[in-house]
C-alpha cells in the first residue's frame, strides 16, 4: 500500500506542477470510508473530486467535469479510489 500512496502523490504533484486539471473519484465513501488520508487529496480550482456509487468511474458528474475542463479532446489524469 505504501508504494501505491507514493505513486499517487507523485501523479498528484505532477498535475499541480504542470497545471493539469485532475479529476478524482472516490468509491462510495459513505459505505466504504474515506480515501486514505495520507494521500492529501485536496480539491481546488484545477482538482475536482466526486463520490461514486457506480462501478464505472465515468459517472454523470465526472462526465460533466470532463466536458467543463476539456471541451476539446485531450488527455487528463484521472485518479480513482
N, C-alpha and C positions, 0 to 999 in steps of 0.2 A: 504494500500500500504506500510505503514511503516514496518509492520510485514514481508511482502514479501522481502523487501530490507534487513532487518536484517537477515533473514534466508538465503538469497542468499549470503550475506557477510560471514556468518558462514561456509557455504559449500566452498566458495572460499578460506577462510583462512585455513580450514582443509586440502584442497588439497595441499596447499602450505607447510603447516607444515609437512605433511606426504609424500611430494614429489610425489604426484599422478598427472599424466597428466590430464588436464582438457580441454575439447572442448566446446566452447561457440558458440551458433548460435544466430543470431540477425535477426529478421524477417523484411526483405526488408526496411532497414533504409532510402533508397533514397526516398521512398514514405511515410513511417510511422514515420520517425525521428529516431534519435539515441536512444540507451538504456539509461535508467535513469542514469545520471552522478553520482549520489550518490553511485552507486554500486562499482565504482572504478575498473571496469574490465579492466585489462591491460594484453595484450598478452605478452608472453615471451617464453623461451625455453620449458617450460612444459605446457603452456597455449596457445591454438590456438583458434582464433575467425574466424567465417565465416558468411558472409551475405547470406541470403537465400531468394529465391522467390518461393520455393515450399512449399506446406502445410506441408509435412513431413520434419523433421529436418535431416533426413538421406539423404542429398544431395550427389552428387558425390564427392564434396570437403570434406565433413565430413567423408564419407566412406574412402577416401584416407588418411585422418589424422588418423582415427582409425587403419587402416592397418599399417601405418608407426609407430604409437606409440605402438601398441599392436599386434604384429604378431601372438601371441598365445592368445586364448580366456581368457579374464578376465573382471572384472567389472571396468568401468571407469566412473567418474562423468561427466555428460553432462548437461550443463545449456542452456536452450533455451528461448529467449525473443522475 
